[in-house]
Amino acid sequence: QVQLVESGGGLVRAGGSLRLSCTASGIVFSISPMGWFRQAPGKQRDLVASITSGGNTNYATSVKGRFTISRGNTKNTLYLQMNSLKPEDTAVYYCNVARSSGSSYYPQWGQGTQVTVSS
């Protein structure tokens, strides 16, 4: 079955950095387009960054230039380097296979990893 395990979140001051990781199992990771999603309290879960199997990336306008998504296919691991963090980046971050529409492919989600940015 699909298992997605996110890690690397934490509490950081505005302007700081964090690197998130997601380990996936139960999927053919190397050919799957992957994405990082986030959900802030009271808001819907949105795609913030995606990467194709070939390494092409796409970012939400709000994070472009600050976040970098990458993947390690040999380790079935997805990464998100987050720099110049802002309080509005505070959310629970999740990974999943990403559809071109911006939605997730699998209904299952991991536990997510909390990112809190203080001002």
C-alpha positions as CSV (number, residue, x, y, z in Angstrom):
1,Q,0.0,0.0,0.0
2,V,1.0,3.6,-0.4
3,Q,3.0,5.1,2.4
4,L,4.2,8.7,2.5
5,V,6.3,9.8,5.5
6,E,7.2,13.5,5.8
7,S,9.9,14.9,8.1
8,G,12.0,18.0,8.7
9,G,9.5,20.6,9.8
10,G,10.0,22.8,12.9
11,L,9.8,26.2,14.3
12,V,11.9,28.9,12.6
13,R,12.1,32.6,12.6
14,A,11.1,34.6,9.5
15,G,14.0,34.7,7.1
16,G,15.2,31.2,8.2
17,S,15.4,28.0,6.3
18,L,14.2,24.4,6.6
19,R,14.6,21.3,4.4
20,L,11.7,18.9,4.3
21,S,12.0,15.2,3.2
22,C,9.4,12.7,2.1
23,T,10.0,9.0,1.8
24,A,7.5,7.1,-0.4
25,S,6.8,3.4,-0.6
26,G,4.2,1.4,-2.5
27,I,4.5,3.6,-5.6
28,V,6.8,3.5,-8.6
29,F,8.6,6.6,-7.3
30,S,11.0,7.1,-10.2
31,I,8.3,7.6,-12.8
32,S,5.8,9.5,-10.6
33,P,5.4,13.2,-10.8
34,M,5.7,14.3,-7.1
35,G,4.5,17.3,-5.3
36,W,4.6,19.2,-2.0
37,F,1.3,20.3,-0.7
38,R,0.5,22.5,2.4
39,Q,-2.5,23.2,4.5
40,A,-2.8,26.1,6.9
41,P,-5.4,26.1,9.6
42,G,-8.9,26.7,8.2
43,K,-7.7,26.6,4.6
44,Q,-7.7,24.0,1.9
45,R,-4.6,21.9,1.1
46,D,-2.8,23.4,-1.9
47,L,0.1,22.3,-4.2
48,V,3.1,24.5,-3.7
49,A,5.8,22.7,-5.7
50,S,5.9,19.8,-8.1
51,I,8.6,17.9,-10.0
52,T,8.2,15.5,-12.9
53,S,10.0,12.2,-13.3
54,G,12.4,14.0,-15.6
55,G,13.2,16.8,-13.1
56,N,11.1,19.6,-14.5
57,T,9.8,21.8,-11.6
58,N,6.9,24.1,-11.1
59,Y,6.1,26.4,-8.2
60,A,3.2,28.3,-6.8
61,T,3.7,32.0,-7.2
62,S,3.8,32.5,-3.4
63,V,7.0,30.4,-3.1
64,K,8.7,30.9,-6.4
65,G,12.3,31.9,-5.9
66,R,12.3,30.8,-2.2
67,F,11.5,27.1,-2.3
68,T,13.3,24.4,-4.3
69,I,11.9,20.9,-4.9
70,S,14.2,18.0,-5.7
71,R,14.1,14.2,-5.7
72,G,16.4,11.3,-5.1
73,N,15.0,8.4,-7.1
74,T,17.5,5.9,-5.7
75,K,16.2,6.6,-2.2
76,N,12.5,7.1,-3.1
77,T,12.8,10.5,-1.4
78,L,11.4,13.9,-2.2
79,Y,12.9,17.1,-0.8
80,L,11.8,20.7,-0.3
81,Q,14.4,23.3,0.5
82,M,12.6,26.3,1.9
83,N,14.6,29.6,2.3
84,S,13.5,33.1,3.3
85,L,10.6,31.7,5.2
86,K,7.7,34.0,6.0
87,P,5.0,33.7,8.6
88,E,2.4,32.9,5.9
89,D,4.4,29.7,5.1
90,T,3.2,28.3,8.4
91,A,1.3,25.1,7.6
92,V,1.4,21.3,7.7
93,Y,3.3,20.1,4.6
94,Y,2.5,16.9,2.8
95,C,3.8,15.0,-0.2
96,N,1.9,13.0,-2.7
97,V,1.9,12.1,-6.4
98,A,0.8,15.3,-8.2
99,R,-1.6,15.5,-11.1
100,S,-1.1,18.1,-13.7
101,S,-4.3,19.7,-12.4
102,G,-2.6,20.4,-9.1
103,S,-4.6,17.8,-7.1
104,S,-3.1,14.7,-5.5
105,Y,-3.3,11.4,-7.2
106,Y,-3.7,9.2,-4.1
107,P,-6.3,9.8,-1.5
108,Q,-4.0,8.6,1.2
109,W,-1.9,11.2,3.0
110,G,1.0,10.9,5.4
111,Q,1.0,12.5,8.8
112,G,2.6,15.6,7.4
113,T,5.3,17.8,9.0
114,Q,4.4,21.0,10.8
115,V,6.3,24.2,9.7
116,T,5.8,27.2,11.9
117,V,7.4,30.5,11.0
118,S,7.5,33.2,13.7
119,S,7.6,36.9,12.9
